[in-house]
Amino acid sequence: VTVRDLVGTRAASFFGCHIMNDESVVFGLSQKTPEQRKAAYWLCGLGVAILWPLGTLLGTVVGQMLPAPETIGLDAVFPAILLALVVPAFKNRTTLVRGLSGAVVSLAAVPFAPVGLPVLLSLLGLLTRKK
């Protein structure tokens, strides 16, 4: 299964590429049938394309009313959402080993590497081979 299968063909693919984001791809690829994959990709992609700007606007308004958002844990919400999206992929042992290897490499590099490089170094986890 590739992302190309999710975005559609011809004219639909032009719009399908514009609604592509991490969430829509993960939800699309995690479905069992091609029809479910495409539906999940498009629903999530359109949902994010519409709701993200509205949520940003609402967050700006509400955020101005909060004295210190970090005190109520809002800074941890986005990483938690990303983790929830990634966890289902770890059912496969190879994926789990590669993901954890990349995380270890990235975390080990943080004290020594320039900002942004540890994330790129996490790709080295893909080189981990299955025994």
N, C-alpha and C positions, 0 to 999 in steps of 0.2 A: 504494500500500500504506500502510495506517495501522496504528497500534498497536491501534486498536479491533478490527481483524481478527485480531489475535494472542490477545487475552485470552479470546475465546469469547463465548458468548451466555448470557443468563439467569443461572442459578445459577453456572455455570462462570465467568462474567465477574466475579462478586463475588470469587472466590478468585484469578482471573487477575490482577486489579488489585492484589491484595495481594502477589503475587510479582514485581511489576514492579520492575526496577532497570535501571541503564545497560547492564549486560552482557546481560541477557536480551533487551532491546529491540534492541540492536545485532546480536546473533546471530540473532534472529528476522527482522529486516528484511533481513539480508544473504543470506538463502537465496533460491533461484530459484523454487520452486513454493509455492503457498499451504499445502500439507500440510507441506512441509519448514519453512516459516516458523513455523507453529504449533508443530510438534514441537520445533524449536530453542528457541523462546521458553519453552515449558513445561519442557523438560528443564533449560535453563540457569537459569530462574527457581526451579524446585524445588531444583536443585543448590545455588544460592547460598543459598536460604532455609534449607536444612538444613546445608550445610557451613560457611557463614560463622560462625554461632555456635560450632560445634565448632572451627573454626580459630582463632577468637578465644580460646576457652578454652585450646587447646593452645599458642597463641602467648603467652598470659599465663604459663603454666607454664614454657615454654622460655625466654621472655624474662627471667625472673627468674634464669636460670642464666647469661645472657650479661652480661659486664661493661659493654660499650658497643656496642649493636647497630649504630650508625652507622658503626663502623669496618669492618664487613664488608659494607656497602652495602645493608642492608635498607631504608633510607629511600628508595632509588631504585626499588624493586620496583613499588610501586603506580603511579607515573607511567609506568613502562615497560609495564605491563599495559594501562593506558588508551590509550597510544599504539598498541600492537599492535591494539587493538580499533578504533581510528579509521582507521588507515592504509588498509584496504581501501576505505573510502568515497572516498578521494582518487583513484580511478581516473577519476572524472568530473572534467574540467578545471574546470568551474564550481565544483564543491565544493572542489577544491584551492585555487583562487584565493580563494574566500570564507573558507575555513579559515585560510589563511596571512595574509590581510588582517586577520582578527579577532585572530590571534596577534600580529601587528605592533602593532596598536592597543593591545592589552592590555599587551604588554611596554613600549611607549613610555609608557603611563600609570602604570606601577608607581612611579616615583620621585616622582610628583606627586599621585596620587589616594589617597584614604583606602583602608584595607584592605577588600578585597571589591569595590570599584568596578571595578578593571581587568578582572575576569572578566566583569562585566556589560557593560563597554564593548566587549568582544570581539564582542558581538552586532552591532556596527556593520559587521563584516565581511560580514554577510548582505546589506547594501545594495550590495555590489560587483556591478556588472553585467557580463554577458558581452558581449564585443565582437562 
